[in-house]
Amino acid sequence: MYCGGRTYFAPEHLALVQMWRSMWVELMTAAPMTREQVVTIVELRFPGDSFEQMVRLAQAAARRLQQVLDDAIENGRMVW
């Protein structure tokens, strides 16, 4: 029976999650009533296209991490 596993996160993933959580907490705390209020809070955490940039960085990190794991498996190492 399989009952284990591991989740790998690159620093880029963790930074994105931390920023998203921070924004979410601020949205829940401020309880904005209008779209403009929501946009203001989102823009404070993710100005301009910073969200898209962080997502691209996290995706690139995921590809690099996947390659490391694929290489380890190919060389007979257990990754979980």
PyMOL Python script that loads the backbone (N, CA, C, O; Angstrom):
from pymol import cmd

cmd.read_pdbstr("""\
ATOM      1  N   MET A   1       0.846  -1.174   0.000  1.00  0.00           N
ATOM      2  CA  MET A   1       0.000   0.000   0.000  1.00  0.00           C
ATOM      3  C   MET A   1       0.893   1.240   0.000  1.00  0.00           C
ATOM      4  O   MET A   1       1.867   1.320   0.750  1.00  0.00           O
ATOM      5  N   TYR A   2       0.551   2.189  -0.840  1.00  0.00           N
ATOM      6  CA  TYR A   2       1.266   3.462  -0.894  1.00  0.00           C
ATOM      7  C   TYR A   2       0.634   4.426   0.088  1.00  0.00           C
ATOM      8  O   TYR A   2      -0.574   4.658   0.042  1.00  0.00           O
ATOM      9  N   CYS A   3       1.435   4.986   0.972  1.00  0.00           N
ATOM     10  CA  CYS A   3       0.865   5.946   1.922  1.00  0.00           C
ATOM     11  C   CYS A   3       1.864   7.057   2.242  1.00  0.00           C
ATOM     12  O   CYS A   3       1.967   7.524   3.376  1.00  0.00           O
ATOM     13  N   GLY A   4       2.573   7.450   1.233  1.00  0.00           N
ATOM     14  CA  GLY A   4       3.531   8.531   1.458  1.00  0.00           C
ATOM     15  C   GLY A   4       3.553   9.454   0.276  1.00  0.00           C
ATOM     16  O   GLY A   4       2.760   9.321  -0.656  1.00  0.00           O
ATOM     17  N   GLY A   5       4.441  10.363   0.321  1.00  0.00           N
ATOM     18  CA  GLY A   5       4.602  11.298  -0.772  1.00  0.00           C
ATOM     19  C   GLY A   5       5.295  12.545  -0.279  1.00  0.00           C
ATOM     20  O   GLY A   5       5.498  12.736   0.920  1.00  0.00           O
ATOM     21  N   ARG A   6       5.643  13.367  -1.202  1.00  0.00           N
ATOM     22  CA  ARG A   6       6.347  14.588  -0.863  1.00  0.00           C
ATOM     23  C   ARG A   6       5.915  15.660  -1.855  1.00  0.00           C
ATOM     24  O   ARG A   6       5.693  15.385  -3.034  1.00  0.00           O
ATOM     25  N   THR A   7       5.802  16.850  -1.368  1.00  0.00           N
ATOM     26  CA  THR A   7       5.497  17.980  -2.229  1.00  0.00           C
ATOM     27  C   THR A   7       6.712  18.884  -2.257  1.00  0.00           C
ATOM     28  O   THR A   7       7.242  19.264  -1.212  1.00  0.00           O
ATOM     29  N   TYR A   8       7.146  19.222  -3.448  1.00  0.00           N
ATOM     30  CA  TYR A   8       8.294  20.099  -3.608  1.00  0.00           C
ATOM     31  C   TYR A   8       7.814  21.489  -3.999  1.00  0.00           C
ATOM     32  O   TYR A   8       6.973  21.643  -4.884  1.00  0.00           O
ATOM     33  N   PHE A   9       8.353  22.490  -3.333  1.00  0.00           N
ATOM     34  CA  PHE A   9       8.054  23.876  -3.657  1.00  0.00           C
ATOM     35  C   PHE A   9       9.362  24.608  -3.890  1.00  0.00           C
ATOM     36  O   PHE A   9      10.291  24.510  -3.087  1.00  0.00           O
ATOM     37  N   ALA A  10       9.430  25.330  -4.972  1.00  0.00           N
ATOM     38  CA  ALA A  10      10.577  26.195  -5.225  1.00  0.00           C
ATOM     39  C   ALA A  10      10.349  27.506  -4.475  1.00  0.00           C
ATOM     40  O   ALA A  10       9.207  27.839  -4.157  1.00  0.00           O
ATOM     41  N   PRO A  11      11.407  28.249  -4.189  1.00  0.00           N
ATOM     42  CA  PRO A  11      11.227  29.540  -3.518  1.00  0.00           C
ATOM     43  C   PRO A  11      10.261  30.468  -4.264  1.00  0.00           C
ATOM     44  O   PRO A  11       9.551  31.261  -3.647  1.00  0.00           O
ATOM     45  N   GLU A  12      10.243  30.360  -5.598  1.00  0.00           N
ATOM     46  CA  GLU A  12       9.331  31.191  -6.382  1.00  0.00           C
ATOM     47  C   GLU A  12       7.874  30.845  -6.098  1.00  0.00           C
ATOM     48  O   GLU A  12       7.016  31.728  -6.079  1.00  0.00           O
ATOM     49  N   HIS A  13       7.594  29.567  -5.877  1.00  0.00           N
ATOM     50  CA  HIS A  13       6.228  29.158  -5.524  1.00  0.00           C
ATOM     51  C   HIS A  13       5.844  29.730  -4.160  1.00  0.00           C
ATOM     52  O   HIS A  13       4.756  30.278  -3.981  1.00  0.00           O
ATOM     53  N   LEU A  14       6.758  29.588  -3.212  1.00  0.00           N
ATOM     54  CA  LEU A  14       6.463  30.042  -1.860  1.00  0.00           C
ATOM     55  C   LEU A  14       6.263  31.555  -1.814  1.00  0.00           C
ATOM     56  O   LEU A  14       5.400  32.041  -1.083  1.00  0.00           O
ATOM     57  N   ALA A  15       7.049  32.302  -2.583  1.00  0.00           N
ATOM     58  CA  ALA A  15       6.887  33.757  -2.620  1.00  0.00           C
ATOM     59  C   ALA A  15       5.522  34.132  -3.172  1.00  0.00           C
ATOM     60  O   ALA A  15       4.860  35.027  -2.647  1.00  0.00           O
ATOM     61  N   LEU A  16       5.100  33.447  -4.231  1.00  0.00           N
ATOM     62  CA  LEU A  16       3.796  33.723  -4.830  1.00  0.00           C
ATOM     63  C   LEU A  16       2.669  33.386  -3.852  1.00  0.00           C
ATOM     64  O   LEU A  16       1.725  34.162  -3.705  1.00  0.00           O
ATOM     65  N   VAL A  17       2.760  32.253  -3.196  1.00  0.00           N
ATOM     66  CA  VAL A  17       1.730  31.853  -2.229  1.00  0.00           C
ATOM     67  C   VAL A  17       1.680  32.838  -1.065  1.00  0.00           C
ATOM     68  O   VAL A  17       0.600  33.224  -0.618  1.00  0.00           O
ATOM     69  N   GLN A  18       2.845  33.240  -0.579  1.00  0.00           N
ATOM     70  CA  GLN A  18       2.880  34.176   0.545  1.00  0.00           C
ATOM     71  C   GLN A  18       2.240  35.505   0.163  1.00  0.00           C
ATOM     72  O   GLN A  18       1.462  36.064   0.936  1.00  0.00           O
ATOM     73  N   MET A  19       2.558  36.010  -1.013  1.00  0.00           N
ATOM     74  CA  MET A  19       1.990  37.284  -1.456  1.00  0.00           C
ATOM     75  C   MET A  19       0.470  37.152  -1.651  1.00  0.00           C
ATOM     76  O   MET A  19      -0.289  38.047  -1.281  1.00  0.00           O
ATOM     77  N   TRP A  20       0.039  36.028  -2.234  1.00  0.00           N
ATOM     78  CA  TRP A  20      -1.395  35.797  -2.454  1.00  0.00           C
ATOM     79  C   TRP A  20      -2.134  35.737  -1.115  1.00  0.00           C
ATOM     80  O   TRP A  20      -3.190  36.349  -0.958  1.00  0.00           O
ATOM     81  N   ARG A  21      -1.577  34.999  -0.155  1.00  0.00           N
ATOM     82  CA  ARG A  21      -2.220  34.896   1.166  1.00  0.00           C
ATOM     83  C   ARG A  21      -2.305  36.256   1.842  1.00  0.00           C
ATOM     84  O   ARG A  21      -3.323  36.600   2.444  1.00  0.00           O
ATOM     85  N   SER A  22      -1.236  37.019   1.738  1.00  0.00           N
ATOM     86  CA  SER A  22      -1.218  38.358   2.324  1.00  0.00           C
ATOM     87  C   SER A  22      -2.323  39.221   1.717  1.00  0.00           C
ATOM     88  O   SER A  22      -3.031  39.936   2.428  1.00  0.00           O
ATOM     89  N   MET A  23      -2.457  39.144   0.401  1.00  0.00           N
ATOM     90  CA  MET A  23      -3.506  39.902  -0.273  1.00  0.00           C
ATOM     91  C   MET A  23      -4.887  39.422   0.188  1.00  0.00           C
ATOM     92  O   MET A  23      -5.772  40.233   0.463  1.00  0.00           O
ATOM     93  N   TRP A  24      -5.062  38.112   0.268  1.00  0.00           N
ATOM     94  CA  TRP A  24      -6.352  37.552   0.664  1.00  0.00           C
ATOM     95  C   TRP A  24      -6.733  37.985   2.082  1.00  0.00           C
ATOM     96  O   TRP A  24      -7.882  38.348   2.336  1.00  0.00           O
ATOM     97  N   VAL A  25      -5.772  37.945   2.995  1.00  0.00           N
ATOM     98  CA  VAL A  25      -6.040  38.375   4.369  1.00  0.00           C
ATOM     99  C   VAL A  25      -6.443  39.844   4.388  1.00  0.00           C
ATOM    100  O   VAL A  25      -7.381  40.230   5.085  1.00  0.00           O
ATOM    101  N   GLU A  26      -5.734  40.651   3.627  1.00  0.00           N
ATOM    102  CA  GLU A  26      -6.078  42.074   3.572  1.00  0.00           C
ATOM    103  C   GLU A  26      -7.473  42.278   2.988  1.00  0.00           C
ATOM    104  O   GLU A  26      -8.235  43.114   3.476  1.00  0.00           O
ATOM    105  N   LEU A  27      -7.811  41.520   1.947  1.00  0.00           N
ATOM    106  CA  LEU A  27      -9.159  41.632   1.376  1.00  0.00           C
ATOM    107  C   LEU A  27     -10.223  41.229   2.389  1.00  0.00           C
ATOM    108  O   LEU A  27     -11.259  41.885   2.488  1.00  0.00           O
ATOM    109  N   MET A  28      -9.982  40.163   3.138  1.00  0.00           N
ATOM    110  CA  MET A  28     -10.966  39.703   4.116  1.00  0.00           C
ATOM    111  C   MET A  28     -11.063  40.662   5.295  1.00  0.00           C
ATOM    112  O   MET A  28     -12.141  40.858   5.856  1.00  0.00           O
ATOM    113  N   THR A  29      -9.946  41.251   5.665  1.00  0.00           N
ATOM    114  CA  THR A  29      -9.936  42.181   6.794  1.00  0.00           C
ATOM    115  C   THR A  29     -10.586  43.507   6.424  1.00  0.00           C
ATOM    116  O   THR A  29     -11.375  44.054   7.194  1.00  0.00           O
ATOM    117  N   ALA A  30     -10.254  44.019   5.248  1.00  0.00           N
ATOM    118  CA  ALA A  30     -10.777  45.317   4.820  1.00  0.00           C
ATOM    119  C   ALA A  30     -12.238  45.240   4.396  1.00  0.00           C
ATOM    120  O   ALA A  30     -12.958  46.236   4.469  1.00  0.00           O
ATOM    121  N   ALA A  31     -12.681  44.064   3.951  1.00  0.00           N
ATOM    122  CA  ALA A  31     -14.053  43.879   3.481  1.00  0.00           C
ATOM    123  C   ALA A  31     -14.468  44.972   2.506  1.00  0.00           C
ATOM    124  O   ALA A  31     -15.418  45.710   2.766  1.00  0.00           O
ATOM    125  N   PRO A  32     -13.764  45.077   1.389  1.00  0.00           N
ATOM    126  CA  PRO A  32     -14.093  46.135   0.428  1.00  0.00           C
ATOM    127  C   PRO A  32     -15.519  45.983  -0.089  1.00  0.00           C
ATOM    128  O   PRO A  32     -16.030  44.877  -0.264  1.00  0.00           O
ATOM    129  N   MET A  33     -16.138  47.129  -0.324  1.00  0.00           N
ATOM    130  CA  MET A  33     -17.537  47.132  -0.743  1.00  0.00           C
ATOM    131  C   MET A  33     -17.698  47.389  -2.244  1.00  0.00           C
ATOM    132  O   MET A  33     -18.758  47.125  -2.811  1.00  0.00           O
ATOM    133  N   THR A  34     -16.651  47.901  -2.880  1.00  0.00           N
ATOM    134  CA  THR A  34     -16.759  48.214  -4.301  1.00  0.00           C
ATOM    135  C   THR A  34     -15.623  47.538  -5.067  1.00  0.00           C
ATOM    136  O   THR A  34     -14.612  47.136  -4.491  1.00  0.00           O
ATOM    137  N   ARG A  35     -15.813  47.427  -6.350  1.00  0.00           N
ATOM    138  CA  ARG A  35     -14.770  46.854  -7.216  1.00  0.00           C
ATOM    139  C   ARG A  35     -13.487  47.671  -7.118  1.00  0.00           C
ATOM    140  O   ARG A  35     -12.393  47.107  -7.094  1.00  0.00           O
ATOM    141  N   GLU A  36     -13.612  48.987  -7.062  1.00  0.00           N
ATOM    142  CA  GLU A  36     -12.456  49.873  -6.985  1.00  0.00           C
ATOM    143  C   GLU A  36     -11.648  49.618  -5.717  1.00  0.00           C
ATOM    144  O   GLU A  36     -10.418  49.667  -5.747  1.00  0.00           O
ATOM    145  N   GLN A  37     -12.321  49.350  -4.616  1.00  0.00           N
ATOM    146  CA  GLN A  37     -11.627  49.044  -3.363  1.00  0.00           C
ATOM    147  C   GLN A  37     -10.863  47.725  -3.475  1.00  0.00           C
ATOM    148  O   GLN A  37      -9.744  47.606  -2.977  1.00  0.00           O
ATOM    149  N   VAL A  38     -11.468  46.746  -4.125  1.00  0.00           N
ATOM    150  CA  VAL A  38     -10.787  45.465  -4.337  1.00  0.00           C
ATOM    151  C   VAL A  38      -9.553  45.668  -5.211  1.00  0.00           C
ATOM    152  O   VAL A  38      -8.473  45.170  -4.892  1.00  0.00           O
ATOM    153  N   VAL A  39      -9.713  46.393  -6.304  1.00  0.00           N
ATOM    154  CA  VAL A  39      -8.596  46.642  -7.226  1.00  0.00           C
ATOM    155  C   VAL A  39      -7.457  47.351  -6.507  1.00  0.00           C
ATOM    156  O   VAL A  39      -6.291  47.035  -6.740  1.00  0.00           O
ATOM    157  N   THR A  40      -7.773  48.295  -5.644  1.00  0.00           N
ATOM    158  CA  THR A  40      -6.746  49.021  -4.901  1.00  0.00           C
ATOM    159  C   THR A  40      -5.912  48.065  -4.056  1.00  0.00           C
ATOM    160  O   THR A  40      -4.685  48.158  -4.039  1.00  0.00           O
ATOM    161  N   ILE A  41      -6.571  47.154  -3.362  1.00  0.00           N
ATOM    162  CA  ILE A  41      -5.860  46.194  -2.514  1.00  0.00           C
ATOM    163  C   ILE A  41      -5.028  45.241  -3.365  1.00  0.00           C
ATOM    164  O   ILE A  41      -3.874  44.961  -3.040  1.00  0.00           O
ATOM    165  N   VAL A  42      -5.608  44.746  -4.447  1.00  0.00           N
ATOM    166  CA  VAL A  42      -4.877  43.823  -5.327  1.00  0.00           C
ATOM    167  C   VAL A  42      -3.655  44.527  -5.909  1.00  0.00           C
ATOM    168  O   VAL A  42      -2.572  43.945  -5.965  1.00  0.00           O
ATOM    169  N   GLU A  43      -3.820  45.762  -6.336  1.00  0.00           N
ATOM    170  CA  GLU A  43      -2.699  46.515  -6.915  1.00  0.00           C
ATOM    171  C   GLU A  43      -1.595  46.797  -5.898  1.00  0.00           C
ATOM    172  O   GLU A  43      -0.427  46.907  -6.270  1.00  0.00           O
ATOM    173  N   LEU A  44      -1.953  46.915  -4.625  1.00  0.00           N
ATOM    174  CA  LEU A  44      -0.933  47.104  -3.589  1.00  0.00           C
ATOM    175  C   LEU A  44      -0.026  45.881  -3.493  1.00  0.00           C
ATOM    176  O   LEU A  44       1.185  46.013  -3.315  1.00  0.00           O
ATOM    177  N   ARG A  45      -0.609  44.704  -3.611  1.00  0.00           N
ATOM    178  CA  ARG A  45       0.160  43.457  -3.482  1.00  0.00           C
ATOM    179  C   ARG A  45       0.791  43.040  -4.803  1.00  0.00           C
ATOM    180  O   ARG A  45       1.905  42.517  -4.826  1.00  0.00           O
ATOM    181  N   PHE A  46       0.087  43.271  -5.891  1.00  0.00           N
ATOM    182  CA  PHE A  46       0.555  42.860  -7.215  1.00  0.00           C
ATOM    183  C   PHE A  46       0.470  44.034  -8.183  1.00  0.00           C
ATOM    184  O   PHE A  46      -0.402  44.056  -9.051  1.00  0.00           O
ATOM    185  N   PRO A  47       1.365  45.010  -8.044  1.00  0.00           N
ATOM    186  CA  PRO A  47       1.306  46.163  -8.945  1.00  0.00           C
ATOM    187  C   PRO A  47       1.638  45.778 -10.390  1.00  0.00           C
ATOM    188  O   PRO A  47       2.456  44.895 -10.647  1.00  0.00           O
ATOM    189  N   GLY A  48       0.980  46.466 -11.314  1.00  0.00           N
ATOM    190  CA  GLY A  48       1.255  46.231 -12.735  1.00  0.00           C
ATOM    191  C   GLY A  48       1.035  44.778 -13.118  1.00  0.00           C
ATOM    192  O   GLY A  48      -0.018  44.200 -12.851  1.00  0.00           O
ATOM    193  N   ASP A  49       2.049  44.199 -13.750  1.00  0.00           N
ATOM    194  CA  ASP A  49       1.943  42.792 -14.154  1.00  0.00           C
ATOM    195  C   ASP A  49       2.791  41.886 -13.262  1.00  0.00           C
ATOM    196  O   ASP A  49       3.242  40.825 -13.695  1.00  0.00           O
ATOM    197  N   SER A  50       3.005  42.310 -12.014  1.00  0.00           N
ATOM    198  CA  SER A  50       3.863  41.524 -11.116  1.00  0.00           C
ATOM    199  C   SER A  50       3.285  40.141 -10.829  1.00  0.00           C
ATOM    200  O   SER A  50       4.041  39.187 -10.644  1.00  0.00           O
ATOM    201  N   PHE A  51       1.949  40.016 -10.787  1.00  0.00           N
ATOM    202  CA  PHE A  51       1.363  38.688 -10.570  1.00  0.00           C
ATOM    203  C   PHE A  51       1.743  37.758 -11.714  1.00  0.00           C
ATOM    204  O   PHE A  51       2.190  36.635 -11.483  1.00  0.00           O
ATOM    205  N   GLU A  52       1.567  38.222 -12.943  1.00  0.00           N
ATOM    206  CA  GLU A  52       1.904  37.407 -14.108  1.00  0.00           C
ATOM    207  C   GLU A  52       3.386  37.070 -14.127  1.00  0.00           C
ATOM    208  O   GLU A  52       3.766  35.956 -14.487  1.00  0.00           O
ATOM    209  N   GLN A  53       4.233  38.033 -13.741  1.00  0.00           N
ATOM    210  CA  GLN A  53       5.668  37.776 -13.683  1.00  0.00           C
ATOM    211  C   GLN A  53       5.998  36.710 -12.644  1.00  0.00           C
ATOM    212  O   GLN A  53       6.814  35.824 -12.895  1.00  0.00           O
ATOM    213  N   MET A  54       5.366  36.797 -11.484  1.00  0.00           N
ATOM    214  CA  MET A  54       5.610  35.806 -10.430  1.00  0.00           C
ATOM    215  C   MET A  54       5.129  34.423 -10.865  1.00  0.00           C
ATOM    216  O   MET A  54       5.778  33.419 -10.574  1.00  0.00           O
ATOM    217  N   VAL A  55       4.004  34.371 -11.553  1.00  0.00           N
ATOM    218  CA  VAL A  55       3.506  33.088 -12.058  1.00  0.00           C
ATOM    219  C   VAL A  55       4.499  32.499 -13.061  1.00  0.00           C
ATOM    220  O   VAL A  55       4.801  31.307 -13.006  1.00  0.00           O
ATOM    221  N   ARG A  56       5.007  33.328 -13.977  1.00  0.00           N
ATOM    222  CA  ARG A  56       5.984  32.840 -14.961  1.00  0.00           C
ATOM    223  C   ARG A  56       7.249  32.326 -14.275  1.00  0.00           C
ATOM    224  O   ARG A  56       7.796  31.297 -14.671  1.00  0.00           O
ATOM    225  N   LEU A  57       7.715  33.037 -13.250  1.00  0.00           N
ATOM    226  CA  LEU A  57       8.893  32.584 -12.509  1.00  0.00           C
ATOM    227  C   LEU A  57       8.622  31.254 -11.811  1.00  0.00           C
ATOM    228  O   LEU A  57       9.470  30.361 -11.810  1.00  0.00           O
ATOM    229  N   ALA A  58       7.443  31.129 -11.221  1.00  0.00           N
ATOM    230  CA  ALA A  58       7.089  29.882 -10.535  1.00  0.00           C
ATOM    231  C   ALA A  58       6.965  28.733 -11.535  1.00  0.00           C
ATOM    232  O   ALA A  58       7.367  27.608 -11.237  1.00  0.00           O
ATOM    233  N   GLN A  59       6.416  29.005 -12.711  1.00  0.00           N
ATOM    234  CA  GLN A  59       6.308  27.960 -13.733  1.00  0.00           C
ATOM    235  C   GLN A  59       7.686  27.526 -14.227  1.00  0.00           C
ATOM    236  O   GLN A  59       7.922  26.337 -14.440  1.00  0.00           O
ATOM    237  N   ALA A  60       8.590  28.475 -14.409  1.00  0.00           N
ATOM    238  CA  ALA A  60       9.951  28.140 -14.830  1.00  0.00           C
ATOM    239  C   ALA A  60      10.646  27.324 -13.745  1.00  0.00           C
ATOM    240  O   ALA A  60      11.362  26.370 -14.049  1.00  0.00           O
ATOM    241  N   ALA A  61      10.442  27.689 -12.500  1.00  0.00           N
ATOM    242  CA  ALA A  61      11.028  26.937 -11.387  1.00  0.00           C
ATOM    243  C   ALA A  61      10.461  25.519 -11.350  1.00  0.00           C
ATOM    244  O   ALA A  61      11.187  24.566 -11.069  1.00  0.00           O
ATOM    245  N   ALA A  62       9.175  25.380 -11.632  1.00  0.00           N
ATOM    246  CA  ALA A  62       8.549  24.049 -11.651  1.00  0.00           C
ATOM    247  C   ALA A  62       9.164  23.181 -12.745  1.00  0.00           C
ATOM    248  O   ALA A  62       9.394  21.988 -12.543  1.00  0.00           O
ATOM    249  N   ARG A  63       9.426  23.780 -13.895  1.00  0.00           N
ATOM    250  CA  ARG A  63      10.063  23.015 -14.982  1.00  0.00           C
ATOM    251  C   ARG A  63      11.465  22.563 -14.586  1.00  0.00           C
ATOM    252  O   ARG A  63      11.853  21.425 -14.852  1.00  0.00           O
ATOM    253  N   ARG A  64      12.226  23.460 -13.946  1.00  0.00           N
ATOM    254  CA  ARG A  64      13.574  23.082 -13.498  1.00  0.00           C
ATOM    255  C   ARG A  64      13.513  21.983 -12.449  1.00  0.00           C
ATOM    256  O   ARG A  64      14.281  21.022 -12.501  1.00  0.00           O
ATOM    257  N   LEU A  65      12.605  22.125 -11.505  1.00  0.00           N
ATOM    258  CA  LEU A  65      12.449  21.124 -10.451  1.00  0.00           C
ATOM    259  C   LEU A  65      12.003  19.787 -11.037  1.00  0.00           C
ATOM    260  O   LEU A  65      12.480  18.733 -10.616  1.00  0.00           O
ATOM    261  N   GLN A  66      11.097  19.826 -11.998  1.00  0.00           N
ATOM    262  CA  GLN A  66      10.647  18.590 -12.647  1.00  0.00           C
ATOM    263  C   GLN A  66      11.809  17.894 -13.335  1.00  0.00           C
ATOM    264  O   GLN A  66      11.901  16.667 -13.306  1.00  0.00           O
ATOM    265  N   GLN A  67      12.696  18.665 -13.954  1.00  0.00           N
ATOM    266  CA  GLN A  67      13.855  18.073 -14.624  1.00  0.00           C
ATOM    267  C   GLN A  67      14.777  17.403 -13.611  1.00  0.00           C
ATOM    268  O   GLN A  67      15.296  16.317 -13.869  1.00  0.00           O
ATOM    269  N   VAL A  68      14.982  18.036 -12.476  1.00  0.00           N
ATOM    270  CA  VAL A  68      15.805  17.439 -11.413  1.00  0.00           C
ATOM    271  C   VAL A  68      15.193  16.117 -10.958  1.00  0.00           C
ATOM    272  O   VAL A  68      15.896  15.120 -10.792  1.00  0.00           O
ATOM    273  N   LEU A  69      13.883  16.120 -10.758  1.00  0.00           N
ATOM    274  CA  LEU A  69      13.209  14.894 -10.315  1.00  0.00           C
ATOM    275  C   LEU A  69      13.256  13.821 -11.399  1.00  0.00           C
ATOM    276  O   LEU A  69      13.488  12.650 -11.099  1.00  0.00           O
ATOM    277  N   ASP A  70      13.037  14.207 -12.654  1.00  0.00           N
ATOM    278  CA  ASP A  70      13.114  13.246 -13.760  1.00  0.00           C
ATOM    279  C   ASP A  70      14.503  12.631 -13.847  1.00  0.00           C
ATOM    280  O   ASP A  70      14.640  11.425 -14.057  1.00  0.00           O
ATOM    281  N   ASP A  71      15.542  13.461 -13.685  1.00  0.00           N
ATOM    282  CA  ASP A  71      16.916  12.949 -13.722  1.00  0.00           C
ATOM    283  C   ASP A  71      17.170  11.979 -12.578  1.00  0.00           C
ATOM    284  O   ASP A  71      17.814  10.946 -12.761  1.00  0.00           O
ATOM    285  N   ALA A  72      16.661  12.317 -11.396  1.00  0.00           N
ATOM    286  CA  ALA A  72      16.838  11.433 -10.237  1.00  0.00           C
ATOM    287  C   ALA A  72      16.168  10.091 -10.485  1.00  0.00           C
ATOM    288  O   ALA A  72      16.747   9.045 -10.188  1.00  0.00           O
ATOM    289  N   ILE A  73      14.968  10.108 -11.020  1.00  0.00           N
ATOM    290  CA  ILE A  73      14.242   8.857 -11.307  1.00  0.00           C
ATOM    291  C   ILE A  73      15.001   8.051 -12.358  1.00  0.00           C
ATOM    292  O   ILE A  73      15.153   6.836 -12.236  1.00  0.00           O
ATOM    293  N   GLU A  74      15.472   8.745 -13.390  1.00  0.00           N
ATOM    294  CA  GLU A  74      16.215   8.065 -14.450  1.00  0.00           C
ATOM    295  C   GLU A  74      17.479   7.392 -13.916  1.00  0.00           C
ATOM    296  O   GLU A  74      17.926   6.379 -14.454  1.00  0.00           O
ATOM    297  N   ASN A  75      18.045   7.959 -12.863  1.00  0.00           N
ATOM    298  CA  ASN A  75      19.250   7.398 -12.261  1.00  0.00           C
ATOM    299  C   ASN A  75      18.942   6.429 -11.128  1.00  0.00           C
ATOM    300  O   ASN A  75      19.836   6.038 -10.377  1.00  0.00           O
ATOM    301  N   GLY A  76      17.669   6.042 -11.006  1.00  0.00           N
ATOM    302  CA  GLY A  76      17.294   5.016 -10.049  1.00  0.00           C
ATOM    303  C   GLY A  76      17.069   5.480  -8.635  1.00  0.00           C
ATOM    304  O   GLY A  76      16.918   4.654  -7.735  1.00  0.00           O
ATOM    305  N   ARG A  77      17.043   6.776  -8.411  1.00  0.00           N
ATOM    306  CA  ARG A  77      16.810   7.283  -7.059  1.00  0.00           C
ATOM    307  C   ARG A  77      15.316   7.403  -6.781  1.00  0.00           C
ATOM    308  O   ARG A  77      14.524   7.680  -7.682  1.00  0.00           O
ATOM    309  N   MET A  78      14.947   7.194  -5.535  1.00  0.00           N
ATOM    310  CA  MET A  78      13.554   7.398  -5.122  1.00  0.00           C
ATOM    311  C   MET A  78      13.372   8.876  -4.827  1.00  0.00           C
ATOM    312  O   MET A  78      14.203   9.489  -4.156  1.00  0.00           O
ATOM    313  N   VAL A  79      12.320   9.431  -5.313  1.00  0.00           N
ATOM    314  CA  VAL A  79      12.066  10.853  -5.076  1.00  0.00           C
ATOM    315  C   VAL A  79      10.936  11.102  -4.096  1.00  0.00           C
ATOM    316  O   VAL A  79      10.625  12.251  -3.784  1.00  0.00           O
ATOM    317  N   TRP A  80      10.339  10.067  -3.622  1.00  0.00           N
ATOM    318  CA  TRP A  80       9.292  10.220  -2.613  1.00  0.00           C
ATOM    319  C   TRP A  80       9.647   9.330  -1.494  1.00  0.00           C
ATOM    320  O   TRP A  80       8.921   9.267  -0.501  1.00  0.00           O
TER     321      TRP A  80
END
""", "prot")
cmd.dss("prot")
cmd.show_as("cartoon", "prot")
cmd.util.cbc("prot")
cmd.orient("prot")
